[in-house]
Amino acid sequence: MSNELNGKTALVTGASRGIGKAIAIELANMGADVLINYNSSESLAKEVMEECQKIGVRSQIYQADTSVSGDVDKMFEKAESDFENIDILVNNAGVVNDRLLLRMTEEQWDQVINVDLKGPFLCTKRAVKTMLKKRWGRIINISSVVALGGNAGQSNYAAAKAGLSGLTKTAAQEFASRDITVNIVAPGFINTDITNSLPEKFRETMLDRVPMRRAGEPEEVANLVGFLCSENSSYITGQLFCIDGGLTLGG
Ligand code: NAP
């Protein structure tokens, strides 16, 4: 364990599985106390909490559907009474609900926009209050490379993730003078439940487009998030970083 984030408290949304879990463990390894948000996977969230505690930091789980403002308010009230301040927020919780635009229902559109875009807005608004008082903060929004170029069948997801760019760049400007940085990490094709549930043929077609010819691992995304949470990234704000094995190079 390093001590780069000693004394800091981090809240990671959607940390019960996949990329969020890897981020929670990376931040614990950097010395931060880690608050693990989940929606439905309580037992998996507890396992992540126990893993963080074994590393030697304080950790707690918090259930909340991050697209629901009442849930977010309750989570922050409890988290702030348990841990006082939240110094680092990682807006990672996300869902996909793919269909070609002509067949996409209003419900599919709303679900993805609410979880992937409104959720980060609600959590940022709450978390930034204590960051402003402390004059220090790190907010990392987990987007996707589809925010840059769109993707057939994902108009809802691409719109939500592109919207996250607008939210990030605006928040970065509003909070920069208080040493609160807001950045985006945009993964390409990463080995998690989302991508493992895709049909094999689609996975193969996707991987053919990746110059590194493999999917990324959640831990590789977590390393970048860890850097952006650290003091070493102190002059970086409002930026988007792709982590995609070269996918967006278009070669
Ligand atoms: P995942 O394995 O499916 O995990 C999703 C996580 O989000 C789970 O912890 C889930 O919690 C949580 N979640 C979903 N809806 C939620 C809600 N309403 N409130 C709170 N938590 C909620 O996904 P992943 O692949 O790790 O993706 C994580 C992030 O990376 C997402 O924002 C995704 O868009 C982005 N991303 C992933 C890839 C990829 O290739 N995997 C690529 C680009 C971007 P429960 O289990 O408790 O429901």
Residues whose N, C-alpha, C, O or C-beta is under 5 A from the ligand:
A	BS01	NAP	G14 A15 S16 R17 G18 I19 G20 Y38 N39 S40 S41 A64 D65 T66 S67 N92 A93 G94 V95 V115 I142 S143 S144 P187 G188 F189 I190 T192 D193 I194 T195
